[in-house]
Amino acid sequence: MRAFLETIVPFLLPTLVYFLYIYARRRAGLARGQSIDVPWAWLAGAGVALVAVTFAAIALFGGAPPGETYHPAQIINGQVQPGHFGN
């Protein structure tokens, strides 16, 4: 779920906003037969930019401080102990 929220949603969000704009424009009176040029390159570029910003934010603000050691998840007495950072 986290991977979906951090990668797919920022990539698809500009496209969703564009489709909502087109829907609102059609409801306001744009004829059904009229052609609307879809700026796919701009939409893809905006999606890639949002993914890059998301990755940069995760790299800068997420994770553990430098030098910390990651201890993976373990099963102790039948209970799953989540992974954690520590010395």
N, C-alpha and C positions, 0 to 999 in steps of 0.2 A: 504494500500500500504506500509506503514511504517513497519507494522508487517511482511509483506512478505520480505521486504529488510533486516530486522534485524534478521530474524530467518531462513526462508526457503533458501534464497540465500547462506548464509555462510555454510549451511548444504549440499547443492547440488553442490557447487562450486568444491570440490575435485573430485566428480564423473564426472562432466562435463570435467574437465581437463584430467582425465583418458581416457574418451571416445575420446577426441580430440587426445590424444597420440596414442590410438589404431587405429584411423582413419589414422593418419599420418604414422603409422607403416605399415598398410596394403597397403597404396599407394606406400610405398617405396619398396614393394616386398614380404611382408609376404603372403603366399598362403592362399586362402579363406578357404580351408579345414583344415588348422592347427588350433588346439585348443589353446585358450589363457585362462590361468587361471586368473580369476578376483579376486583380493584381496578385497572382499566385507568387511571383518572385518576391514582392514586398511582404506578403504574408509569411512566406517561409523565412525570409530574412529577419523579420520581427520575432518569429518563434525561436530561431537560432540565437538571436541576441538575448531573449529572455532566459533561455536555457544557460547561456554563458554567464549571465548575471547570477542566476541561481547557483551554479557551480562555484563561482567566485565567492559568493556569500557563505556557502557551506565550507569552503576551504579557509576563509578568513575567520569565521565566527563559530564554526562547529569543531567537534573533536576535542582532543585532550591537549594539554600544554606539551611543548617539545620535551623529550626525555622520558615521558611516561611510558610504561610498558602495558600492553594490552594483555589481559588474562581472559582467555576464551571461556565460553559457557561450559559448565561441568554438571554432571549428574552426581549429587551427593545424597546418599540415603534415599534414592528414588525421587528426589526433588531436583528440578532443573534450577541451577544457580546461574543467573545471567552473566554475560561477560562484562568486564569492567576494566577501567584504567587504574593503574597504581604502580607503586615501586616494588 
